[in-house]
């Protein structure tokens, strides 16, 4: 299941990535026990210190639980619990929202690169369909456009083919839900978002990852500017 990690880079992160990949492809399931530390040292060709550092990161992500005297086990995933726990820790404020958008830019700018590389023809058709529905709605139907906006961004992450990234994006969009809806109230923002989406899909269809990356960053920068404009006219931030 596992292979020795390469001799360069962060060894513990390499181990973490292999374990996460094993979870994503179903080789490891909730409740499964990881091999003992000694065996993992042999599998990955590293010291126990490196193994323990990797396990600490996985525990911090909520992926693994260490049962003393028993070993390390893969956790069940409860996304609602993840969101509520994260929200309670963050206390969403104006500054926090800006920081969340910074993280969103990192995640989605990479996701669109993977999408460009991995999207099937069916994925492309679904993205085009979402854009077409947005154009048909125009500047009306704020609630429907908010749902379409989320559908568009989640479809890109889905087509990227990384289940961990999908989980992170679901949590991110849940945390930003109210603030994302507010941006669609900015005059003209709905139409601009749809146009941004169309330009991103065009870059994906061209299989041009750099262009798609640039257009996604531009789109998210536009959204951040819309949030800032809402704040400047006196919107209350929790």
TANORWO-V253383 format. One record per residue. N is the residue number from 1. PSI is psi in whole degrees, 0 to 359 (* if undefined). BURIAL is 1 if it has 24 or more other ideal C-beta (glycine too) atoms within 12 Angstrom, else 0. Layout:
<<N | PSI | BURIAL> <N | PSI | BURIAL>>
This chain:
<<1 | 321 | 0> <2 | 158 | 1> <3 | 156 | 0> <4 | 138 | 0> <5 | 154 | 1> <6 | 162 | 0> <7 | 358 | 0> <8 | 161 | 0> <9 | 189 | 0> <10 | 112 | 0> <11 | 317 | 1> <12 | 323 | 1> <13 | 325 | 0> <14 | 321 | 1> <15 | 314 | 1> <16 | 315 | 1> <17 | 320 | 1> <18 | 319 | 1> <19 | 317 | 1> <20 | 321 | 1> <21 | 321 | 0> <22 | 325 | 1> <23 | 316 | 1> <24 | 319 | 0> <25 | 7 | 0> <26 | 2 | 0> <27 | 332 | 0> <28 | 132 | 1> <29 | 160 | 0> <30 | 132 | 0> <31 | 343 | 0> <32 | 146 | 0> <33 | 134 | 0> <34 | 156 | 1> <35 | 156 | 0> <36 | 157 | 0> <37 | 316 | 1> <38 | 318 | 0> <39 | 320 | 0> <40 | 327 | 1> <41 | 318 | 0> <42 | 315 | 0> <43 | 315 | 1> <44 | 352 | 1> <45 | 50 | 0> <46 | 174 | 1> <47 | 168 | 0> <48 | 328 | 0> <49 | 318 | 0> <50 | 317 | 1> <51 | 314 | 1> <52 | 323 | 0> <53 | 319 | 1> <54 | 319 | 1> <55 | 323 | 1> <56 | 318 | 0> <57 | 319 | 1> <58 | 324 | 1> <59 | 317 | 0> <60 | 328 | 0> <61 | 353 | 1> <62 | 14 | 1> <63 | 328 | 1> <64 | 146 | 1> <65 | 132 | 0> <66 | 119 | 0> <67 | 108 | 0> <68 | 129 | 0> <69 | 354 | 0> <70 | 326 | 0> <71 | 192 | 0> <72 | 133 | 1> <73 | 146 | 1> <74 | 133 | 1> <75 | 157 | 1> <76 | 149 | 0> <77 | 121 | 1> <78 | 96 | 0> <79 | 326 | 0> <80 | 320 | 0> <81 | 321 | 0> <82 | 314 | 1> <83 | 312 | 1> <84 | 322 | 0> <85 | 317 | 0> <86 | 318 | 1> <87 | 319 | 0> <88 | 328 | 0> <89 | 325 | 0> <90 | 325 | 0> <91 | 79 | 0> <92 | 119 | 1> <93 | 176 | 0> <94 | 313 | 0> <95 | 321 | 0> <96 | 320 | 0> <97 | 317 | 1> <98 | 321 | 1> <99 | 322 | 0> <100 | 322 | 1> <101 | 328 | 1> <102 | 317 | 0> <103 | 320 | 1> <104 | 320 | 1> <105 | 319 | 1> <106 | 312 | 0> <107 | 311 | 1> <108 | 332 | 1> <109 | 329 | 1> <110 | 320 | 1> <111 | 319 | 1> <112 | 332 | 1> <113 | 312 | 1> <114 | 323 | 1> <115 | 315 | 1> <116 | 324 | 1> <117 | 328 | 0> <118 | 346 | 0> <119 | 136 | 1> <120 | 171 | 0> <121 | 324 | 0> <122 | 320 | 0> <123 | 315 | 1> <124 | 319 | 1> <125 | 320 | 0> <126 | 320 | 1> <127 | 317 | 1> <128 | 323 | 1> <129 | 319 | 0> <130 | 317 | 1> <131 | 318 | 1> <132 | 319 | 0> <133 | 322 | 0> <134 | 320 | 1> <135 | 323 | 0> <136 | 324 | 0> <137 | 331 | 1> <138 | 223 | 0> <139 | 14 | 0> <140 | 163 | 0> <141 | 63 | 0> <142 | 316 | 0> <143 | 319 | 0> <144 | 320 | 0> <145 | 325 | 1> <146 | 319 | 1> <147 | 319 | 0> <148 | 321 | 1> <149 | 312 | 1> <150 | 320 | 1> <151 | 319 | 1> <152 | 310 | 1> <153 | 323 | 1> <154 | 326 | 1> <155 | 321 | 1> <156 | 316 | 1> <157 | 320 | 1> <158 | 315 | 1> <159 | 339 | 1> <160 | 333 | 1> <161 | 25 | 0> <162 | 110 | 1> <163 | 327 | 0> <164 | 318 | 1> <165 | 322 | 1> <166 | 316 | 1> <167 | 317 | 1> <168 | 319 | 1> <169 | 320 | 1> <170 | 315 | 1> <171 | 318 | 1> <172 | 314 | 1> <173 | 326 | 1> <174 | 316 | 1> <175 | 327 | 1> <176 | 6 | 1> <177 | 306 | 1> <178 | 319 | 0> <179 | 327 | 1> <180 | 320 | 1> <181 | 323 | 1> <182 | 324 | 1> <183 | 329 | 1> <184 | 349 | 1> <185 | 346 | 0> <186 | 127 | 1> <187 | 127 | 0> <188 | 350 | 0> <189 | 325 | 1> <190 | 310 | 1> <191 | 319 | 0> <192 | 322 | 1> <193 | 317 | 1> <194 | 318 | 1> <195 | 320 | 0> <196 | 316 | 1> <197 | 317 | 1> <198 | 319 | 1> <199 | 326 | 1> <200 | 315 | 1> <201 | 321 | 1> <202 | 318 | 0> <203 | 322 | 1> <204 | 317 | 1> <205 | 328 | 1> <206 | 352 | 0> <207 | 43 | 0> <208 | 92 | 0> <209 | 323 | 1> <210 | 318 | 0> <211 | 317 | 0> <212 | 318 | 1> <213 | 312 | 1> <214 | 318 | 0> <215 | 325 | 1> <216 | 316 | 1> <217 | 319 | 1> <218 | 317 | 1> <219 | 312 | 1> <220 | 328 | 1> <221 | 321 | 0> <222 | 320 | 1> <223 | 318 | 1> <224 | 321 | 1> <225 | 322 | 0> <226 | 319 | 1> <227 | 317 | 1> <228 | 322 | 0> <229 | 323 | 0> <230 | 317 | 1> <231 | 323 | 0> <232 | 335 | 0> <233 | 14 | 0> <234 | 16 | 0> <235 | 145 | 0> <236 | 129 | 0> <237 | 132 | 0> <238 | * | 0>>
